[in-house]
Amino acid sequence: MSELITGVISGVVASIVVCVFLLLVRPKISVSNKACKASEGEDGTFIRIKVVNRTRSMLTNVKYVLNFCQSQGEGVHQVEVIPPCKAPLEFIDKYSKSDQNAEYAIRFLYKIPPHIRISDGWLEFSIRANHGFSGTSACVKKKYGSDDIVSGIFETGTSMRILAVPNS
């Protein structure tokens, strides 16, 4: 009888340890504090936002959106969704120092239509993803005003630095 009780108690303790471990294993997602302006023209401005998966596991069920928000008086007055230029991603590769192509660092490209003036509001980027192993999720939001959009290109890898591009 004591062996049965010991087995049940050890099973409960093992389950609790596994649950705590899985709840502590969360995705680590970094989003750039500045957006990168790739080009500007009459048909709109192209910007990039960099996201880095710092988790040693793949991110799955990735959902992201860029909104242009304007406020008038109290709170948000108008929100316009800006679609990405490329097809939506569903996963981001795991972080690895040996990954020469840095598949864990993604630069999302958006075309801001000419009727949107960021000086009249702000851009808000949000991304949500699940940890590939534990299934837990994380959500990160960043706001970008007109001062947060810088001309240049992002450095490769985990760096969020924006490198200036010489005029050609």
Steps between C-alpha positions, in 0.01 A plus 500: 500500500784740584653430158175603333487825696868568422434437129200735494688775685805469273270512195331817624836664580637404157189646330536824694870528406421443130216755506718763668780434250267535202345820638844654554611418145361798308587648163753782507417742220688825437354774281707794377446831680535682170353424158724515197394709199607313189373739233258784449307596190174639365325164542600466866780429743647156563600424857644194671454382856744243634396211724748258658412162651738466796356162598681175434174362364296585192219754533173370360156646432655841435249784461603862441338826399601860434240768574501871434329672793376857535359654814260782538431627847457195721639169381546358154280652231592302189692177434607384154657159446803503271550161331850349466656499154577127516284201587454456876749278686372216714825414678842646580808277528671443832797708610837346425846659505606269216217617269692689229180635338345618830164340418392589855514875417216618278453840340134568429444729201202737483392758245358808669248659260556868409178613673645390838714764667669352804543849646118501545506182710716195560562149376438212738651158428396195698614140470376189677660156477502162674807320631558192286571271797283618789214655301500812720457831320640850517380830358718807436381847393705797383393852410682700234464876464650706220826530700524120526524443124860520382643469147742212453518122527501267799823331601491120467461250784360591839606865475223760476737774377408689185790567268503815291495447127727735302322699229563350161 
